Amino acid sequence: MSSKNYLFTSESVTEGHPDKLCDQVSDAILDELIKQDKHSRVAVEAAATAGLVAVMGEITTKGYVEFQNVVRNVIRDIGYTKPEYLFDYRTCGVLSSIHEQSPDIAQGVDTSAEHEQGAGDQGIMFGYANRESPELMPLPIMLAHKLARRLSEVRRDGTLPYLRPDGKTQITIEYRDHKPARAHTVVVATQHDEEVSLDKVKADVTEQVVKPVCGDYFDENTIVHVNGTGKFVLGGPAADTGLTGRKIIIDTYGGRGHHGGGCFSGKDPSKVDRSGAYTGRWVAKNVVAAGLADICEVQISYVIGVAKPLSVFVDTRGTYKIPVEKIEQLIKDHVSFKPADMIENLDLLRPIYRNTAVFGHFGREEPEFTWEKTNLAEKLRSEAGL
């Protein structure tokens, strides 16, 4: 890093954002199929616009999903329940166009006596961890997610009953000597009922959302922007078309680490975009938790149909406590990046994915987020001699 003092910004969105609605639809379909057949092969995308949700993709499964019910249930749970939103679960159309997984891909991914499970595609995945937050995540993305979650909570519990489901959050953190010092600027855009004034929305959001989440990072000089255009009544798919997989930086590290480009939602764990990224996060988090480095980023790469990764690269940004070569060797000694082993290690053949589709895939304490466990840290610490 060239400067010790700087500003860094990350953003998040609420569950009512059109892209996040689509992520949740895709993962709800995946969950429904895994419940019935845990070896389902699923690659499902969704698109949402005014009055319509389209579901498309490839599925090979012994299960069955009623797309109309799943899609409408997700939309209802998010909170699009009123006709005045111009998009609601009762009246929107639902279209589906699904075919089975290509046999050319399946022959490289399926397990047989002659062939172990290969990667579902070529590509690169990254995992990242640092010491900026208790979750061993970059602080800006964690606070952005907590702002988005709090925005949802005050809408749902009636604290701010005039809020509507769509919303975005953003926070700029001021760093001093590479350490987060304060919240420089907080930006919130929240959908609301027609009759509510901007002054009320800003005052309520500042007191009920921004200050409680930012805590000691908020000070008298923190700048707060709420609904910068002055009004946010029309929102959700009625105002902006949504697509699965269009919030990949929000889903990961808020721009602080690298990203391989592949999204997670709607993909079963045979797709290394998902299982590889989850394993990368687990490894990076355990390296940091073990005290081997203050920052750790892991890159993994694959070729389609082959189990063994092409490469595993570890970067500690110069914060290593033991040589990086030793860290790499410890990882190789204790972690398999083959798809079948990653799936088994993290217990990924479970219907856990809809919950991952909003408020980030990493830095979560819920029990189904097995890739957040630090169950390898003590072994790494011991063998590193720390």
N, C-alpha and C positions, 0 to 999 in steps of 0.2 A: 504494500500500500504506500502511495506517495505522500499522503497527508495523514496526520494523526487526528485531525479535527475535521469533521465533515457532517453532512446531512444524508440520511438514507430513508427511502420511502417504500412502503408496501401497502397493498390494498386487499380488501376482501369484499364479498357480497353476501346478501342474505339468501335464504332458501327460495324467496320469491323472485329473484333475478331470473330472467328468461333462460340464460345459459345453465344456471344451477338447477332450474326446474327440469331441464332436459337431462342433466347428469343424474338427477334423482329418478327420473323415469327409466333411464337405461339401467341403473343399478337395481331398481325395484324389480324389473323384469329378470335380471340376472339372479337375484335372490330367490324369486319364485321358482325358477328352473333348478337352481341348486338344491332347494328344499326337496324337490322330487327326484332329481338325478344329479348327484354331486359331481359327476363326470361330464356334465353338459358343457358343450363348446359354444360359447356365446360371444358374439361381437355385434352389439346392438347400438345404433345411434338413434337420436331423436331430434326433431326440429319442431319448434313451437312458434306460431305467429297468431295474429288475431283470429280467434275462433277455430283454430286447428292445431292438432298435434299429429305429426307423422312419425311413425316408428319404422326403421328399416335396418337391415343387416343380415347376418348369417348365424344360424342356430342349428346345431345338431344335438338332439336330446331325446331321452325317453319320456320326458315330461311334457306338459301342456300348459300354456299360459293364455288366459283370456285378456288380450291386450286392452280392450275397452275398460274392463274393471280396474286393471292395474293402473293405467294412465289416469283415470278419473279419481281413483283413491289418492294418488300422489298429489294431484292438483287440489283436491279437497283438503288434504292434510296440511298443505302449504298455506292455505287460507284464501284461495280464490273461490269464494263461495257466494258472491253477490253479483247480480247482473250489471250493476253500475260500474263494476270493474272492467266491463267489456271483454272479459275472458273469465269463464267460470266452469267448474267441473261438470255441471249438468248440461250445458248447452254447447260446449266446444265439440267439434268433430274430431274423430280419431281414425286415422288411416294407418294401415300396416302393410309393409312389403318385405317379407322374410323368405330367405332361402337357406339351404344347408351349407355348412362349411365346405369349401372347395376340397375335393378328394386329393388334390395335389398338395395342399397344405397338410391335410389330415395324415397322410402317409409319413410325414416327417415328424409329426407331433405325437401320434399314437404310440403306445408302448406295445411291444411284442417280444417274443423270445429272442428275436434277432436284433431288436432295436430298442434302446432305451428312449424315454420321452425326450424329444428335442425341443428346442426353442420354437415358439409359434411364429416368430418373425426375426429378421435381422434387426439390429438397432443398438442404441446406447442408452443406458440408464444411469442416474446419479442418486446417491444418498448423501445426506449432509447433516452435520450436527455442530453446535458450538455452545459456549458457556454463557450466552447472553441472558438466558431465562431458565427457570427451574425445569422446564421441559427439554432443555438442551436444544432449543430452537432459536433462530434469529428473533430478537425482540420485536422488530416492526411487524412481521407477519403474525406473531402471536397476539399482539395487541389489536391488529386489524381484525383478526378473527373474533377476538373477545368483544370488540365493539359491534361487529355484525351479530354475534350471538345475543348480546344484550339488547340490541335493537329488536330482535325477534322476541325476546322474553317480555319486554315492556309492551309490545303489541299484543301478545297472547294472554298475558296475565291481567290485562285491563288497566295497567298503569298509564299507558298512553293509548286509549282505545281508538283514537282517530287515525292511527297509523295503518298503512296497507302493506301487503307482503313484500313488495320490491324495495330494494335498498342496496347502497354501496357504502363502504367505509374506507378510509385511507389515513395513514398516520406517517408523519415525518419525524424521525428521531434524530436528535442532535448527539453526535458522538464526540467525546473528548478523549484524546489519547486512545482511540479505538474502542472506547467503552461507552455504552449508552448512558447519557446524562439526563436528558429531559425530552419531553414532547414539544417539538418546535411548532408543528401545525397538525391539526386534526380536521379531516374533511368527512362529512356525513351527507349522503343524499338519501332521503327516505320518502317513500310514497305516502300520501296522506289524503284524508277526505277533503272535499272541495271547500268547505266553509271555514277551514282552519287557517289562521294567518301565519305568515312567515315568522313574525316575531315570537309567536307562541311556540311554533315548532322548534325554533332555534333555542329558546330558553329551556323548554322541556327536555330536548335532546341533550343539551349541554349539562343539565343538572342530573338527569336520570340515566344517561348513557356515557357521555364522554368523561366526566369527572370520576364516577365510580370505577370505570375500567382503567383509566390512566393512573389513578392514585397519585403517588408521590412524583411521578413523571410530569404531572400537570402543574403548572405554576402560573403566576400572574401575567407572564409574557407569552403563554401558549396561545397561538392563533387558532380560532375555531371557525370553520366555514360549514354552514348547514344549508343545503338546497340552494346552490349558487345561482341557479336561474331565477329563483324567487318563487317557484311553484313546481310541485311534482305530484300531480293528481293522476294523470294517465300514466300507467306503468305496466310492468309485466309484458307478456307476449303481445298485448294489444298495442304496445308502443314500440317494441323492439323485438325482432326475431331472435329466438334462442337456438343454440346448437349444442349438442353433447361435445365435451372435450375442448371447449374454447376458453377455459379458465385454468390452464395448466400451471401457471405461475402461482396463482392463488392456492391451488391444490397442494403445492409443494413448499417452497421456501421463500416466497415473496420476492424472488429475484436475487436473493443473497447467494445461493449456490447456483451451479449450472443446471441445465435441463436438457434431456435428450430429445424432447419434442413429442413423445408419445403421451396420450392421455390415459387415464385409468378407467373411467366409468363405462359400464356396459361390457367390460372385458372379463372373461373368466381368468383364473390365475395361471392357466397354461400360457397365456400371453405374458411374455417377460416384461413388457411395458409395465405391467402391474406387479407381478411377483418379484421381478428384478429390482424395481425401484423400492419396494417395501423391504426387501432384504438389504439393499444398499443403505437405507435409513437405519435399519436395525444394527448393522455392522458399524456405521459411523457413530451412532449414539453410544454403543457399547465401548468403542475406542475412547471417546471423550469421557464417558462415565468412569472408565477404568483409570483415567488420568494419564493416558499415553500421549494425549495432545489436547490442546484447548479448542482446536478446530479440526474437523476431519471431513473430507469429501471422498467418496468412493465412486469410481466409474466402472461400469461393467459393460461388455459388448458381446453380442451374439451373432451367429449365422443361423438362418432358418433351418430347422430340422436336425441341428446338432446340439447335444446336451451340454458339453463343456464350453464355458465361455471362451471367447477369443482372447480377452484381456481383463485383468482386474487391476485398476490403478488407484493408488492412495495418495492424497495430497493433504498435508496438514497446514498449509500456508506458513510454514516455518515455525509452527507452535509445538513441534514434537518434543517429548521428554526423553524418548529413546530414539535411535535411528529409524527413519521411515522404513528402511529395508527390513528391520526387525518387526515393525508393526505389520508390514505386508506378509511376512512369514507366519506370524501368529494368526492372522486372518485365514491364510491358506491352510494352516494346521487344523483350524476349528470350524471353518465354514465351507459348505459346498454351495456353489452357485448354479448347480444343475437344476433345471426346472422342477423335476419331481422331488428333489431334496428340499428346495426352497418351499414348495407347497406343503410338504410334510412338516418341516421345521416350524413354520409359522401357522400351521393348521388353517390353511386358506380355503379348503373345500367346505365352507360354511356359508349360510345366507346372512352375511354381515355387511354387505356392501352399500346398501342404501344409506346407512348411517355415515359412511365415509364421504358421501357425495356433497356435503355442505359443511362449511367451517373447517375445511382442510383435512388432509389424510394423515398429517403428522403432528406430533406434539399433543396428542390426545390421551387422556387417562382412562377411557372406557376399556373394559376388559377384553373386548373383541379385537382391540388394536394390538395384536401380539407383537408386531414389529416395533412397538414402543418399549418392550421389556428390556431391562438391563441385566438379564440373566447370564450373559457371557462376560460381564465386566470383571467380576472377581477372578475368574480364571485367567483372563488376559493380564490383569494387574499382577497376579501371582507369578505367572510365567515370564512377565517382563522384569520381575525383580524389584517392583516398586513397593 
